[in-house]
Structures are given as structure tokens and as C-alpha cells.
Amino acid sequence: MAKIETIVISAEVEPLPSKADAAALALQRLGFRILSMGLTISVQGPKRLWESAFNVSFKRRKKTIIRGVKGGKAVYYEAQTDSLHIPEELRTLIGAVMFLEPPEFHQ
């Protein structure tokens, strides 16, 4: 049987004031993994979970991250956030979700 690859997407979630702990717990209940907490909450989850929970879609992209270096490209999934919505259980806890692209390094 063929192995199905799970694509993991990371994002930064901006909690509303004094709501970071409650937001992190709610995200965990939805199935997301909390990586760290600070001004934002670093979150990871399967691509399908992001799509179903936040109504966001992703396009596979390639990007040069280090010019002139063999293997200096990265494949990532760019968020298409035009129809993004915050789930009902998170609306009083978070203000924004930000999906980041891989950084570019300059020599």
C-alpha cells in the first residue's frame, strides 16, 4: 500500500490581549500543535486541518533561498487567504493568522 505524505504547515497566530493561553488550548483541541508562545503563538498542523478549520487553501511553490548554491531552493505551500475565516471557537481568542514563506539568504 502506498504511503500517504502528510504536509505540515506552520503559522503564527496573534492572540487577542490576555487570551494567549486560552487560544493555545483551543488550537490544541482543534488538533494543532503549539510550538512556542510569545507575542504570537507558533502553530503547526496538517495542511488538511488548516483547510478545514480556517477555510484556507495552499499552492505548492518553489523559491530560491540561497542564490548560486546547489540545493539552494525550497518547496513550500503558499497560503491563499482570500476566504480565510477564523473558526467560531477562536473568534474571541485570536485576531489574525499569518503564514510565513521561507526566508531568502544573501551572500
N, C-alpha and C positions, 0 to 999 in steps of 0.2 A: 504494500500500500504506500502511496506517495506521501511524503511528509509535507504538511501544510505550514508554511512560514508565517509566523505572527509578526506583523510590523508594529513596532513600538514607537509612539510619538511622544515627544516631550513638549511641555509648555510651561509658561509662567502664569500663575493665576493671581490676580490682585484682589485680596480680601477687602471688604469694607472695614472701616475703623472698628477696632476691638472685636472683630469677627474671625480672626485668623484660625484659632483653634477649632471653632465650630465649622468653619469652611473646610478645613483639612479633614475633619471627621466625616463630614457629608460627602466629600470627594472619595474617601476610602469606602464608605458604604456603597457608593456607585460602582466601585471596582477599580478605582485609580490608585496608583502607588505614589505616596508622598516621599520626595527625595530630600527636601530641605525646606525650612521656613525662615523667613526674614521679612523684608518689606513685601516680597511676593512669596508665593508658595510654588516650589518647583514640583511639577507633577508629571508622571509618566502613565501611559495606558495604551492598550492595543488600539490600533487605528480604527477598528470597528466600534470600539466603545466610544471614542471621540465622536465618530459619525452618528451613532445612535443617540448619545446623551446630549450633544451640543448642536446637532444638525449641521455639522461642518463636513466638507469633503476635502480630499487631498489629491494633488497632482504630483506624480513622480518627476523629479528634476535632477539634473546633473549640474555641478558647479565646480569650477577650478578654485581650489582653496590655496594652492601654492604653485605659482607660475614657474614653468621651466623645470619642475621636479616630476620624475616618473611616478605615477601613482598619486599625483597631487590633486586628484579630483574627488569629489564627494557626491554620493547619491543621497537625496533627502526627499521628504514629502512636504510640498508647499501647501499650506492651508488655504482653502478657498472659503473665506469667511462671510461672503455676501449674505448668506441665510443663517449664519450662526445665531443660536438663541441659548440663553442661559436656562438650564432646567429649573422647573418650579421650586424644587427643594433647595436650590442655591441662590435664588434671586435676592434674598435678604442677607446673603453672606458674601457674595463676590461682586466686583464691579466690572472686571474685564478678564479676558483670556488672551494671552499673547503667544503666538507660535513663532519660534526663532529659526532663522536659517543658519547653516554652518558659517563660521567666520572665515574671512579671507586673510591670508598671511602674506605680508610683503617683505621681500628680501632687501 
